[in-house]
Amino acid sequence: MDLGKKLDNFIAIFSPETACRRRGFREAYSGYDAATFTRKDMPVVNDERANEFDDPARDIVRSRARHLERNSDVVGGMLYAIENNVVGSKINMQADSGDDKFNEKIEELFNDWQHKENCDITEQQSLTEIMRMVVDRFIIDGGIIVTYVYDKKYEYGVKLQVREVSEISTMGDVALENGNVIKDGIEMTKYGKPISYHFTNYDPNTGSELPPEVVPAENVDFLWRKTRPSQYREMSRLSASITRISDLDDYSEAVAFQQKVNACNSVFIETDNVAMQPGRVVNASDGNRYTDLRGGSIRYLKAGERAKSFITNGQATEYENYVVTQLRMIAAHIGLSLESATRNVERVNYSSARQNMLADQQTYKTLREFIIEHFLRKLYKRF
């Protein structure tokens, strides 16, 4: 028993109320300021296993990220920057078996296999194009799946089938007799090692759902970023930036609308003689009124009516600073500098531009090595 508790017990002999108050305050005390309870820190943030957070949010976050991919030029700019620097025009393979002639032959065959008619089951994308799509889906969806289809009728015996993560069956948790468990369409051992993947399957004629297609894990490359041991499915890399990107897009649209209104400079003419008023009266006998503004328009008002200049007030003058700040935070979450995400270098000097470039290159290198380790290395062995 520590000294504080002994003292509380002693005080309790004379004043139990004081002893209780002392003990309550002492238990609330923490050596870390971040662990103390204050008004701004309430309520306490909930924390559970990764899948407890990810499961109910995964599909919603992915849908919103895809919406931004289709409609936000901010996201499009970042994706192009990452694609061009991670994959570029091509990621070359170099054989190193120790036999120069054998190496040359393997490289020649592999380069031929990379064409769309040889490597893609749909014969629509080359291997480089598939890798660029892998980068996009890794950022937007949080992951992508590549399965290997083997058939002797293929010239090289194997082709790639690229699947979206949303194709994984949404069946609930199922405990199997062999001790394995199926979670969100993935059969795993008790240690979390994938055994097989269950994909949704539909009848092409009726569209009705069929039993899931089960593919062994050895024929599947599931490319996703695992950040916690209790995590077994993907989460969009934009999860922390979606709200900020949406707010930025909304703000940009609002400022654009404000500037359009300000550009519609109109002239309002007043007259006390209604009979001599030219043109159509705003307040006509039919009760209709003009409710729009057009550039250079002229409006005639009835006698007794007054008009003021229609000039909106807003923060258009602060637009650039606000946008730059938001873009910097959005790009930082992905691991990029503002300059790489926007291709705007007017705010940097040589030293800062070089530092940003080196940091960006490290981000590109990390993602490139991820693709090599989890996709290209295994693909080359299968080839």
N, C-alpha and C positions, 0 to 999 in steps of 0.2 A: 504494500500500500504506500503511495507516494505521500509526501509531506502535506500537499494540499488536501487530500482526503482525510488524513489524520486530523488536520486543523478543523475541517468541516465537522467531523464527528465530535470534536471537543466543543465547538461552538454550539452544536445541536443540543448539548446538555442544557444550555442556558437560553438559546433562542433558535428553535428548529426552523423558523421562517427565514432568518438570516442565513442559516447554513444551506437551506435549499436554494436561496437566491445566489449564493456564492458558487454552489456546485453547478447550477444552470449556466451562469455566465462563463465559468471555466470550461465547460464542455463545448460552449459555442465558440470559444476562442480557438484560433488556428494560427500556426506559425507562418502560414502563407496568406498574403492579402487576397489572393485569388480564390481562397477557400472560405473567406468570411462572407456573411450574409448581409447585404446592404439592399437599399431600395432598388437600385439599378440592376442588381444581380438576381432579382426574383422574377419569375419562379426559377427553381433550380433546373438547369438543362438536363433533359433525360438522356441517358446513355445506355445502349444495349448492344447486343451482337450486331455485326454489320448487316446480316441478312434481314434482321428485324426492322432495320431502317430502310434498306434498299427495296425489299419486296413490294411494299405498297406504293412506292414512289417511282420505281424504275420505268414503267411504261409511260407514266405522265411526263416525267422529265425527258424521256427520249422523244416523245411526240412534240413537246415544246421546242426541243433542240432542233428537230427536223424542220419545224415551222420557221425557225430563225434561219436555218440553212437555205430555205427556199426564198425567204423574203428580206433578209438582212444583209446589206452590203458589208457590214462590219464583219460578220462571220465569214462571208465569202472571201474577203481580203485575207483573213488569217489562214483560211484553208489553202488558198493559192500559195501563200508564202511557205507554208509547211510542206505542201506537195512538191514545190519546185526545189526546195532545199534538202528534203529527205530522200525523195526518189529521183527528182530531176528528169532527165531524158531517159535514163536507164541505170540500173544497178547491175554491174557486170559480175560474172562468176569466173573465178580462175581456179582451174583444177590443179592439185598439187599431190599427185600420186608418186612422184619420183621418176616416172617414165615420161619423157617429153613427148614422144609420139602418141602415147595413150592419152596424155593431157590434151593435146591438140585435137584428137578425135572426139573426146568427151565434150570439149568446149564447142566444137563445131556442131555436134548433135544437139547440145543444150540450146545453143543460139537458134537453131532451126526449130526446136520444140517450143520456144518462147512465142512464136507467131500464133495469132488467134485461132487458126484452124487446127492447131496441134495441142495447145495447152488448155483451152477453154471448152467446157462441155457444150456451151451455147455457140461457140465459134464466133464470138462477138468482140472479145477483148484479148489483147496481147498480155503477156505477163507484166509488163511495165504498167499498162493501164489498170490491171487488177491491183497492183501494188499501190497505185495512186488512190484507187477506190478504198483499199484497206486503210490508208491513212485517214481519209475522210470519215469513214465509218468508225474508226477508232476514236476520233475526236468527237463526232456528233452522237453516235449511238453508244459509245463506250466500248464497242467490240465488234468483231465480225468473225464469221465461221467459214472455213474452207474445208471441204470434204474431197477426198480422192476417189475417183471412179476408175476402176480397173476393168479393161476389156481388151481381149486379144485382137479385136477388129480395129482398134486404134493403131495408128502407125507406130506410136511409141508406147502403147500399152496402158497409158494413164492420162487422165485429164482432170482438171480442177472444176469443182462445182462450188461457187461462192453463194453463201446463204446469209441472210440478215439474222440478227439475234432475235428478232420478233418471230422468227419461224420456229424457235424452240417451243415445244409443247407447253401449254399452261396448266397441265395437270398438277394436282396438288401433291403434297408429300405422301409417298407410299413406302412403307417398310416391306422389304422383301425377305423371303425365307432364308436366303443365303447370308443375311446380316447386312446387306447393302441397303441403301435408301435412295429413293428418287425424289429430288428436290428441284422444283421448277424445270422439269424435263431433263434433268441430268442424273443418271445413276452414278452413285459414288459409294466408295467404301466408307467404313466408319472413320477413316483418317481424312476423308475429303478427296481422295484420288478419283478422277472421272473414269468410269468403266464404259459407259455408252451415252449417247445423246439421242433424245426422242424429239423428232421433228413433226410438226403438224402435217397431215396428209389429207388431201381432198379428192373426191371423185371428179375427174375432169368433165364428165358428162352432166352429172346432177348437181355438182358443187357441194354435196353432203360430206361431212367430215368422216374420214376413215380412221382406223386405228393408227397411232403414231408410227412413223418410220424410224426404226431403231438402227443407228449407225455406231459400230464399235469405236471407242476412243482412239484406237491406233490409226484409224482412217480419217480423223478429224483434227484440224488445227483451230483451236478456239483462241483468237487473239484478243485479249483484254488485259487490263491493268489491275493487278491485285494489290490492294493497299492495306488490308487487314487480314489476319489469319482466318477469321470467321467469315470471310467473304468468298462466295463461290460463283457469283454472276457479276456481269459488267454494270457500270454506271457511267452515264455520259460525262465526258470531261468538261462539259460546259455547265455542269450542275450548279456551281457556285456563281456563274456569270449570267445565267439566263435572265434573271430579273433585271440586272443592270443593263444588259443589251436591249431588252424590251423597253426599259425606261428611256434609254438613249434614243431609240428609234421613235418613240412617242414624242419625246422632246423635240427632235429634229422636225417631225411632221407639224408640230404645233408652231414652231418658229417659222417654218416655211409658209404655213397658212397665214400667220400674222403679217409676214412680208407681202404676201399677195394682197391682203386687205389694204395695207398701207399704200400699195402701188395703184389701187383703184381710186385715184384722186377725182372726186366728183364735184360739180358745181351745183349749188342749190340756189334757185332764183325765187325771190319773194315778190308778190305783187298784190296791191290792194284792190285791183280791178279784175274780178274774176271773169267778167265777160270778155275782156281783151286778152286774157291769158292764152298764149299759143300752146299748141301741143296738147297732150292728154293730161288731164288733172290727176294728181296723185290720188286724192280722195274722190274717186269718181262715184257717180250715183249707184253703181253696182256694188260699192263697198270694197272693191279691190284696191290694194295698195302695192306700190313697188317695194319689193323685199330683197332685191339684189343690188350689188354694186358692180359696175363695170368701168374699166379704165376710160377716162375722158367722157363719162356720161354726164348729162344735164338733167336736173330734176326741177320741176315747177311745183311750188307749194301753194296751197290755198291761202286766202287772206287770213291773217291772224296767226298763221303757223310760223314757226321759226326753226332754223336749222343751224347746227353747229358742225364744225369740222369733225369728220369721222377718222380719228387717228388713234389706233390702239396703243396701249402701253404694255411694255413687256421687257424681257431680258435679252433681246436680240444682240445687244452690244456685248453681252457676256457669253454669247453662244460658243465662240471659239475656245475660250478657257475651260468652259464646262465640258465640252466635247473632248478636248485633249485629256483632261483629267480622267474622265470616264474610260476613254479608250486605253489610257495607260494602265488602269487597273484591270480592265478586261484582258489585255494582252499579257500582263504580268501573271495572271492566273494560268495561262497556257504555257508560260515560260518564255515569252517573247518580249522584246522591247517595243515601244511605241513605233519606232521608225520602221521596224521589220513588218509590223502588222498593217501600217498605213502607207508605207513608202514615202514618208514625209520626213526630211532631214533638216528642215529649216531651223529647228530648235536645238541643234547639236553643233559641237565643234569637232575637230578631228579627233581629239583625245576621247571624248565621250562616245562618239560614233564608233570608234575602234573598240572601246570597252563593251558597248552594246553588241557589236558584231561578234565578238569572242564569246559572250554569254549566249547569244542566239545560236551560234554554231554548236555549242555544247548541248543545247536543247535538241537541235536537229540530229546530232550524233547519237544522243540517247535513244531517240525514237527510231533512228536507222538501225542501231544495234538490236533494239527490241524486235524489229521486223526480221532481221537476219537470224536472230536466235530462235524465235518462235515460229518462223515461217520458212524463210529461204533455206536455212540449214537442213531442216527436216525434208523440205521439198527436194533438195539436191540429193539427199540420201535415197529417197524413194525413186527419183529419176534414175 
